[in-house]
Amino acid sequence: SSIFIIGADETTKIGVAGDSAGAVISASICHEIKNLDFQILICGQFDFFHKLPSRTEFNHNIFVITRDVLDWY
C-alpha cells in the first residue's frame, strides 16, 4: 500500500506530536514506527515515580510546569 501526501517528496520529514495524553500516544507510536524524523511531546507525563533526571533538571521557576504543578495535575 502507498501513502500519498500532497506537497511531499522524498525529502519531506515525517514525525508525530501530541499534548498531554496525545504525547503519550505519540511516544508509543515511536516505539512501533521506526525511522520517524522527529517527535514533539508537550506535557507528557511519563515519570509517575519521579525517578528520571529530567524531573530535577527542569524543575526551575522559569518553567511554568514544575514538579509541584505536575504532582497537582
C-alpha positions as CSV (number, residue, x, y, z in Angstrom):
1,S,0.0,0.0,0.0
2,S,1.1,3.6,-0.5
3,I,0.5,6.8,1.3
4,F,0.3,10.0,-0.7
5,I,0.8,13.3,1.0
6,I,0.0,16.4,-1.1
7,G,3.1,18.6,-1.4
8,A,5.5,16.0,0.0
9,D,8.5,14.5,-1.7
10,E,11.4,12.2,-0.8
11,T,13.0,14.9,1.4
12,T,9.9,15.6,3.5
13,K,10.4,14.9,7.2
14,I,7.7,12.9,9.0
15,G,7.0,12.9,12.7
16,V,4.5,12.8,15.4
17,A,3.4,15.3,18.0
18,G,1.0,15.4,20.9
19,D,-0.1,17.2,24.0
20,S,-0.9,15.6,27.4
21,A,-2.4,12.2,26.7
22,G,-1.6,12.7,23.0
23,A,2.1,13.0,23.9
24,V,1.9,9.5,25.5
25,I,0.2,8.2,22.3
26,S,2.9,9.9,20.2
27,A,5.6,8.3,22.2
28,S,4.1,4.9,21.9
29,I,3.8,5.4,18.1
30,C,7.6,6.0,18.0
31,H,8.1,2.5,19.5
32,E,6.1,0.9,16.7
33,I,7.1,3.0,13.7
34,K,10.8,3.3,13.1
35,N,12.7,6.0,11.3
36,L,10.4,8.9,12.1
37,D,12.3,12.2,11.8
38,F,11.0,13.8,14.9
39,Q,8.7,13.7,17.8
40,I,7.2,16.6,19.8
41,L,5.9,15.7,23.3
42,I,4.2,18.5,25.2
43,C,3.4,18.0,28.8
44,G,3.7,14.2,28.5
45,Q,3.5,12.6,31.9
46,F,5.9,9.6,31.7
47,D,7.6,9.5,35.1
48,F,5.0,8.9,37.7
49,F,7.6,7.9,40.3
50,H,9.8,11.0,39.9
51,K,13.0,9.0,39.3
52,L,14.1,10.3,35.9
53,P,16.8,13.1,35.9
54,S,14.6,15.4,33.9
55,R,12.4,15.8,36.9
56,T,15.1,17.7,38.8
57,E,16.9,19.1,35.7
58,F,13.8,21.0,34.5
59,N,12.3,21.9,37.9
60,H,13.1,25.6,37.9
61,N,10.9,28.6,38.4
62,I,11.5,29.7,34.9
63,F,9.3,26.9,33.7
64,V,5.5,27.2,34.1
65,I,5.0,23.5,34.7
66,T,7.2,22.5,37.7
67,R,7.3,19.2,39.6
68,D,4.7,20.6,42.1
69,V,2.3,21.5,39.3
70,L,2.7,18.1,37.7
71,D,2.0,16.5,41.0
72,W,-1.1,18.6,41.4
73,Y,-2.4,17.6,38.0
